[in-house]
Amino acid sequence: EILELLKSIWQILGITRTIHGICYVWVLFQQ
C-alpha cells in the first residue's frame, strides 16, 4: 500500500509540475 501511495503522490507531483511549466510558458508568451 505504501508503494501505491508513493506512486500516486509522484504522479500528482508530475502533473502539477507539468501544469506549472505550461502556465509559466503561457505567461512568458503573453508578455
N, CA, C and O atoms as a MOPAC input file, in Angstrom:
PM7 MOZYME 1SCF
protein

 N      0.83200 1    -1.20300 1     0.00000 1
 C      0.00000 1     0.00000 1     0.00000 1
 C      0.86900 1     1.25600 1     0.00000 1
 O      0.53600 1     2.26000 1    -0.63000 1
 N      1.98100 1     1.18000 1     0.71300 1
 C      2.87000 1     2.34700 1     0.77500 1
 C      3.42200 1     2.66300 1    -0.61300 1
 O      3.51100 1     3.82700 1    -1.00400 1
 N      3.79500 1     1.61300 1    -1.35500 1
 C      4.33400 1     1.83400 1    -2.70000 1
 C      3.27700 1     2.45900 1    -3.59600 1
 O      3.58100 1     3.35400 1    -4.38500 1
 N      2.04400 1     1.99700 1    -3.48100 1
 C      0.96300 1     2.56100 1    -4.29700 1
 C      0.74800 1     4.02200 1    -3.94000 1
 O      0.51100 1     4.85300 1    -4.81700 1
 N      0.83000 1     4.33700 1    -2.64900 1
 C      0.64600 1     5.72100 1    -2.20400 1
 C      1.75000 1     6.60200 1    -2.77200 1
 O      1.48600 1     7.70700 1    -3.24500 1
 N      2.99100 1     6.11100 1    -2.72600 1
 C      4.11600 1     6.87500 1    -3.26600 1
 C      3.94700 1     7.09100 1    -4.76400 1
 O      4.24100 1     8.16900 1    -5.28000 1
 N      3.47200 1     6.06000 1    -5.45900 1
 C      3.27200 1     6.18100 1    -6.91200 1
 C      2.24500 1     7.26200 1    -7.21200 1
 O      2.44700 1     8.08600 1    -8.10400 1
 N      1.13200 1     7.26100 1    -6.46200 1
 C      0.08600 1     8.25600 1    -6.69700 1
 C      0.60700 1     9.65400 1    -6.39200 1
 O      0.28500 1    10.60800 1    -7.10100 1
 N      1.41500 1     9.77800 1    -5.33600 1
 C      1.97700 1    11.08700 1    -4.98300 1
 C      2.91500 1    11.57700 1    -6.07800 1
 O      2.87700 1    12.74900 1    -6.45400 1
 N      3.76200 1    10.67900 1    -6.59400 1
 C      4.69800 1    11.07100 1    -7.64500 1
 C      3.94700 1    11.48200 1    -8.90500 1
 O      4.35800 1    12.40900 1    -9.60400 1
 N      2.82700 1    10.78000 1    -9.19900 1
 C      2.03600 1    11.12500 1   -10.38200 1
 C      1.43300 1    12.51200 1   -10.21600 1
 O      1.42500 1    13.30900 1   -11.15400 1
 N      0.92700 1    12.79800 1    -9.01600 1
 C      0.34000 1    14.11800 1    -8.75300 1
 C      1.41400 1    15.19900 1    -8.87100 1
 O      1.16700 1    16.25300 1    -9.45800 1
 N      2.59300 1    14.94900 1    -8.32200 1
 C      3.68600 1    15.92500 1    -8.40100 1
 C      4.08400 1    16.14900 1    -9.85100 1
 O      4.35500 1    17.27900 1   -10.25700 1
 N      4.12000 1    15.07900 1   -10.62900 1
 C      4.48600 1    15.18800 1   -12.04100 1
 C      3.46100 1    16.00500 1   -12.80800 1
 O      3.81200 1    16.82300 1   -13.65800 1
 N      2.17700 1    15.77500 1   -12.49700 1
 C      1.11000 1    16.50700 1   -13.18400 1
 C      1.17200 1    17.99100 1   -12.82200 1
 O      1.06400 1    18.84800 1   -13.69900 1
 N      1.34400 1    18.29600 1   -11.53700 1
 C      1.38000 1    19.69400 1   -11.10800 1
 C      2.59400 1    20.39400 1   -11.70400 1
 O      2.51900 1    21.56600 1   -12.07200 1
 N      3.71500 1    19.67800 1   -11.80000 1
 C      4.92400 1    20.27100 1   -12.37900 1
 C      4.68500 1    20.59200 1   -13.84800 1
 O      5.13400 1    21.62700 1   -14.34000 1
 N      3.97600 1    19.70500 1   -14.55000 1
 C      3.67100 1    19.93400 1   -15.96300 1
 C      2.76100 1    21.14400 1   -16.11200 1
 O      2.97000 1    21.98000 1   -16.99100 1
 N      1.74600 1    21.23700 1   -15.25000 1
 C      0.81400 1    22.36700 1   -15.30700 1
 C      1.55600 1    23.67300 1   -15.02500 1
 O      1.32700 1    24.67700 1   -15.70100 1
 N      2.43700 1    23.66200 1   -14.03700 1
 C      3.21100 1    24.86400 1   -13.71500 1
 C      4.07200 1    25.26800 1   -14.90300 1
 O      4.20300 1    26.45400 1   -15.20300 1
 N      4.66300 1    24.27900 1   -15.58500 1
 C      5.50200 1    24.56700 1   -16.74700 1
 C      4.68600 1    25.19600 1   -17.86300 1
 O      5.12500 1    26.15200 1   -18.50300 1
 N      3.48600 1    24.65000 1   -18.09500 1
 C      2.62000 1    25.18500 1   -19.15400 1
 C      2.20700 1    26.61400 1   -18.81800 1
 O      2.23800 1    27.49100 1   -19.68100 1
 N      1.81700 1    26.84900 1   -17.55700 1
 C      1.40500 1    28.19500 1   -17.13300 1
 C      2.56800 1    29.17200 1   -17.27000 1
 O      2.37600 1    30.31000 1   -17.69700 1
 N      3.77400 1    28.73100 1   -16.90800 1
 C      4.94400 1    29.59600 1   -16.98300 1
 C      5.21900 1    30.00200 1   -18.42200 1
 O      5.47000 1    31.17400 1   -18.70300 1
 N      5.17300 1    29.03500 1   -19.33700 1
 C      5.41500 1    29.32700 1   -20.75500 1
 C      4.32200 1    30.24400 1   -21.28800 1
 O      4.60300 1    31.15300 1   -22.07000 1
 N      3.06600 1    30.01100 1   -20.86900 1
 C      1.94200 1    30.82100 1   -21.33900 1
 C      2.12800 1    32.27100 1   -20.90500 1
 O      1.88700 1    33.19200 1   -21.68400 1
 N      2.56400 1    32.47300 1   -19.64500 1
 C      2.78900 1    33.83100 1   -19.12800 1
 C      3.90000 1    34.51100 1   -19.92200 1
 O      3.80400 1    35.69500 1   -20.24500 1
 N      4.96000 1    33.75700 1   -20.23600 1
 C      6.06900 1    34.33900 1   -20.99500 1
 C      5.59400 1    34.79800 1   -22.37200 1
 O      5.98400 1    35.86700 1   -22.84200 1
 N      4.75100 1    33.98700 1   -23.01700 1
 C      4.27200 1    34.34600 1   -24.35400 1
 C      3.27500 1    35.49700 1   -24.30000 1
 O      3.13600 1    36.23200 1   -25.27800 1
 N      2.57900 1    35.66800 1   -23.17600 1
 C      1.59400 1    36.74600 1   -23.05500 1
 C      2.27700 1    38.10700 1   -22.93500 1
 O      1.70600 1    39.12200 1   -23.33300 1
 N      3.48400 1    38.13700 1   -22.39300 1
 C      4.16800 1    39.41700 1   -22.19900 1
 C      4.74600 1    39.95300 1   -23.50100 1
 O      5.35400 1    41.02300 1   -23.51200 1

